[in-house]
Amino acid sequence: MGFLSILRRWALRDKMPIRALSRRMELSRNTIGKYLREGAVESKFNTPSRPGKRDPYADRLSAGCWRKRARNGEL
């Protein structure tokens, strides 16, 4: 669950005062007030999976004991 949704739930549904919210979230009261006034919604999209830099070498790395072979110059 996102940060803003938790903050709004505590403030609006549970009727928690801004001072208590600022203590619990460890943010200033001004920041809490700004987030509540703003009404922005957190994005709910998923980031697409991208290939990593190590993917082409995954078979070599998972073969085990690669450091020893790399030191000996066997790779």
Backbone as a printed PyTorch tensor [residue, N CA C, xyz], in Angstrom:
tensor([[[  0.8440,  -1.1670,   0.0000],
         [  0.0000,   0.0000,   0.0000],
         [  0.8890,   1.2310,   0.0000]],

        [[  0.4950,   2.2470,  -0.7080],
         [  1.3200,   3.4240,  -0.8750],
         [  1.3080,   4.3550,   0.3240]],

        [[  2.3100,   5.1870,   0.3560],
         [  2.4970,   6.1410,   1.4430],
         [  1.3240,   7.1090,   1.5440]],

        [[  0.9040,   7.6600,   0.4080],
         [ -0.1740,   8.6460,   0.4320],
         [ -1.5070,   8.0250,   0.8240]],

        [[ -1.7440,   6.8010,   0.4110],
         [ -3.0160,   6.1690,   0.7650],
         [ -3.0850,   5.8820,   2.2640]],

        [[ -1.9730,   5.4950,   2.8600],
         [ -1.9460,   5.2770,   4.3160],
         [ -2.1820,   6.5950,   5.0440]],

        [[ -1.5190,   7.6450,   4.5680],
         [ -1.6750,   8.9680,   5.1890],
         [ -3.1240,   9.4390,   5.1160]],

        [[ -3.7490,   9.3010,   3.9500],
         [ -5.1510,   9.7190,   3.8050],
         [ -6.0920,   8.8830,   4.6560]],

        [[ -5.8330,   7.5800,   4.7340],
         [ -6.7000,   6.7160,   5.5350],
         [ -6.6530,   7.1240,   6.9980]],

        [[ -5.4600,   7.3750,   7.5140],
         [ -5.3420,   7.7820,   8.9140],
         [ -6.0080,   9.1380,   9.1470]],

        [[ -5.8400,  10.0520,   8.1910],
         [ -6.3680,  11.4040,   8.3800],
         [ -7.8720,  11.4630,   8.1930]],

        [[ -8.3900,  10.8260,   7.1540],
         [ -9.7970,  11.0000,   6.8250],
         [-10.7020,   9.9530,   7.4810]],

        [[-10.3260,   8.6980,   7.4270],
         [-11.1840,   7.6600,   7.9840],
         [-11.0230,   7.5360,   9.4890]],

        [[ -9.7710,   7.5220,   9.9560],
         [ -9.5200,   7.3440,  11.3860],
         [ -9.5340,   8.6570,  12.1610]],

        [[ -9.6920,   9.7820,  11.4680],
         [ -9.7800,  11.1140,  12.0780],
         [ -8.5830,  11.4280,  12.9760]],

        [[ -7.3960,  11.0480,  12.5350],
         [ -6.1820,  11.3020,  13.2990],
         [ -5.7300,  12.7380,  13.0230]],

        [[ -5.3900,  13.5080,  14.0550],
         [ -4.9490,  14.8880,  13.8290],
         [ -3.5950,  14.9480,  13.1080]],

        [[ -3.3550,  16.0830,  12.4660],
         [ -2.1290,  16.2480,  11.6840],
         [ -0.9020,  16.1500,  12.5770]],

        [[ -0.9840,  16.6370,  13.7790],
         [  0.1630,  16.5610,  14.6930],
         [  0.5250,  15.1080,  15.0040]],

        [[ -0.4750,  14.2750,  15.2210],
         [ -0.2200,  12.8540,  15.4860],
         [  0.3300,  12.1680,  14.2280]],

        [[ -0.1920,  12.5630,  13.0740],
         [  0.3230,  12.0120,  11.8180],
         [  1.7890,  12.3780,  11.6220]],

        [[  2.1330,  13.6220,  11.9350],
         [  3.5160,  14.0450,  11.7420],
         [  4.4550,  13.3040,  12.6810]],

        [[  4.0010,  13.0120,  13.8960],
         [  4.8280,  12.2300,  14.8180],
         [  5.0000,  10.8060,  14.3130]],

        [[  3.9060,  10.2050,  13.8500],
         [  3.9460,   8.8100,  13.4240],
         [  4.7300,   8.6270,  12.1290]],

        [[  4.5760,   9.5490,  11.1740],
         [  5.2530,   9.4360,   9.8820],
         [  6.6340,  10.0750,   9.8790]],

        [[  6.9670,  10.7860,  10.9530],
         [  8.2450,  11.4910,  11.0820],
         [  8.4530,  12.4870,   9.9510]],

        [[  7.3860,  13.2670,   9.6680],
         [  7.4240,  14.3520,   8.6980],
         [  6.9220,  15.6120,   9.3870]],

        [[  7.1900,  16.7620,   8.7880],
         [  6.7080,  17.9910,   9.3990],
         [  5.1980,  18.1370,   9.1710]],

        [[  4.5800,  18.9390,  10.0160],
         [  3.1310,  19.1610,   9.8850],
         [  2.8060,  19.8510,   8.5670]],

        [[  3.7030,  20.7410,   8.1260],
         [  3.4830,  21.4310,   6.8510],
         [  3.4710,  20.4470,   5.6850]],

        [[  4.3580,  19.4870,   5.7240],
         [  4.4270,  18.4900,   4.6560],
         [  3.1770,  17.6300,   4.6490]],

        [[  2.7340,  17.2110,   5.8260],
         [  1.5110,  16.3950,   5.9250],
         [  0.3230,  17.1720,   5.3800]],

        [[  0.2070,  18.4400,   5.7720],
         [ -0.8890,  19.2760,   5.2780],
         [ -0.8520,  19.4450,   3.7730]],

        [[  0.3460,  19.5940,   3.2330],
         [  0.4980,  19.7460,   1.7810],
         [  0.0330,  18.4900,   1.0630]],

        [[  0.4150,  17.3180,   1.5660],
         [ -0.0020,  16.0700,   0.9310],
         [ -1.5140,  15.8900,   1.0040]],

        [[ -2.1250,  16.2690,   2.1200],
         [ -3.5770,  16.1120,   2.2480],
         [ -4.3330,  17.1030,   1.3710]],

        [[ -3.8290,  18.3180,   1.2380],
         [ -4.4700,  19.3280,   0.3960],
         [ -4.3190,  19.0140,  -1.0810]],

        [[ -3.1650,  18.4510,  -1.4300],
         [ -2.8140,  18.2280,  -2.8310],
         [ -3.7800,  17.2890,  -3.5430]],

        [[ -4.1420,  16.2100,  -2.9100],
         [ -5.0660,  15.2650,  -3.5080],
         [ -4.4560,  14.4260,  -4.6140]],

        [[ -3.1350,  14.3960,  -4.6940],
         [ -2.4740,  13.5910,  -5.7230],
         [ -2.6290,  12.1110,  -5.4150]],

        [[ -2.6310,  11.3090,  -6.4550],
         [ -2.7720,   9.8710,  -6.3120],
         [ -1.4780,   9.2210,  -6.7750]],

        [[ -1.0410,   8.2200,  -6.0320],
         [  0.1670,   7.5080,  -6.4170],
         [ -0.0900,   6.6850,  -7.6760]],

        [[  0.9290,   6.5650,  -8.4930],
         [  0.7760,   5.8030,  -9.7250],
         [  0.6140,   4.3220,  -9.4010]],

        [[ -0.2060,   3.6460, -10.1930],
         [ -0.4760,   2.2340,  -9.9470],
         [ -0.0120,   1.3600, -11.1030]],

        [[  0.8870,   1.8950, -11.9480],
         [  1.3440,   1.0930, -13.0630],
         [  2.5450,   0.2540, -12.6430]],

        [[  2.7080,  -0.8710, -13.2900],
         [  3.8430,  -1.7480, -13.0330],
         [  4.9520,  -1.4200, -14.0230]],

        [[  6.1690,  -1.4260, -13.5370],
         [  7.2840,  -1.1880, -14.4380],
         [  7.5490,  -2.4640, -15.2300]],

        [[  7.7850,  -2.3360, -16.5080],
         [  8.0310,  -3.5340, -17.3220],
         [  9.3640,  -4.1670, -16.9540]],

        [[  9.4490,  -5.4650, -17.1240],
         [ 10.7050,  -6.1480, -16.8190],
         [ 11.6940,  -5.8920, -17.9550]],

        [[ 12.8870,  -5.5150, -17.5510],
         [ 13.9280,  -5.2120, -18.5320],
         [ 15.0890,  -6.1680, -18.3310]],

        [[ 15.7890,  -6.4820, -19.3980],
         [ 16.9380,  -7.3850, -19.2320],
         [ 18.0480,  -6.6880, -18.4510]],

        [[ 18.7040,  -7.4450, -17.5890],
         [ 19.7890,  -6.9060, -16.7980],
         [ 21.1090,  -7.0040, -17.5400]],

        [[ 22.1210,  -6.3550, -16.9810],
         [ 23.4330,  -6.3760, -17.6180],
         [ 24.0990,  -7.7360, -17.4780]],

        [[ 23.7180,  -8.4840, -16.4370],
         [ 24.3530,  -9.7810, -16.1960],
         [ 23.6510, -10.9360, -16.8900]],

        [[ 22.5220, -10.6960, -17.5190],
         [ 21.7650, -11.7820, -18.1470],
         [ 22.5570, -12.5780, -19.1880]],

        [[ 23.3560, -11.9400, -20.0460],
         [ 24.1150, -12.7410, -21.0090],
         [ 25.1400, -13.6710, -20.3470]],

        [[ 25.5630, -13.3540, -19.1380],
         [ 26.5850, -14.1410, -18.4540],
         [ 26.0120, -15.0210, -17.3420]],

        [[ 24.6960, -15.1510, -17.2670],
         [ 24.0560, -15.8710, -16.1760],
         [ 24.4690, -17.3330, -16.1300]],

        [[ 24.6300, -17.9710, -17.2720],
         [ 25.0090, -19.3930, -17.2680],
         [ 26.4240, -19.5820, -16.7220]],

        [[ 27.3330, -18.6790, -17.0580],
         [ 28.6960, -18.7850, -16.5370],
         [ 28.7410, -18.5230, -15.0380]],

        [[ 27.9680, -17.5250, -14.5930],
         [ 27.9790, -17.1690, -13.1760],
         [ 27.3510, -18.2530, -12.3170]],

        [[ 26.3360, -18.9090, -12.8410],
         [ 25.6710, -19.9390, -12.0570],
         [ 26.4050, -21.2810, -12.1150]],

        [[ 27.4330, -21.3800, -12.9320],
         [ 28.1910, -22.6260, -13.0380],
         [ 28.9820, -22.9210, -11.7680]],

        [[ 29.1870, -21.9140, -10.9380],
         [ 29.8680, -22.1190,  -9.6660],
         [ 31.3680, -21.9460,  -9.7720]],

        [[ 31.9590, -21.5380,  -8.6950],
         [ 33.4130, -21.4350,  -8.5530],
         [ 34.0280, -20.5690,  -9.6590]],

        [[ 33.3450, -19.5640, -10.1090],
         [ 33.8260, -18.7570, -11.2170],
         [ 34.9720, -17.8470, -10.8120]],

        [[ 35.0300, -17.4430,  -9.5410],
         [ 36.1300, -16.5800,  -9.1140],
         [ 37.4730, -17.2940,  -9.2320]],

        [[ 37.4870, -18.5340,  -8.7990],
         [ 38.7200, -19.3140,  -8.8320],
         [ 39.1940, -19.4880, -10.2790]],

        [[ 38.2710, -19.8030, -11.1810],
         [ 38.6410, -19.9910, -12.5760],
         [ 39.0570, -18.6620, -13.2060]],

        [[ 38.4230, -17.5590, -12.7840],
         [ 38.7850, -16.2580, -13.3330],
         [ 40.1960, -15.8820, -12.8930]],

        [[ 40.5560, -16.1930, -11.6440],
         [ 41.9020, -15.9040, -11.1660],
         [ 42.9500, -16.7270, -11.9050]],

        [[ 42.6160, -17.9410, -12.2440],
         [ 43.5580, -18.8170, -12.9340],
         [ 43.6110, -18.5520, -14.4360]],

        [[ 42.7390, -17.6900, -14.9180],
         [ 42.7300, -17.3670, -16.3320],
         [ 42.0310, -18.4030, -17.1880]],

        [[ 41.1750, -19.2040, -16.5930],
         [ 40.4820, -20.2560, -17.3450],
         [ 39.2350, -19.7560, -18.0450]],

        [[ 38.7920, -18.5440, -17.7290],
         [ 37.5840, -18.0440, -18.3720],
         [ 37.9080, -17.3990, -19.6310]]])
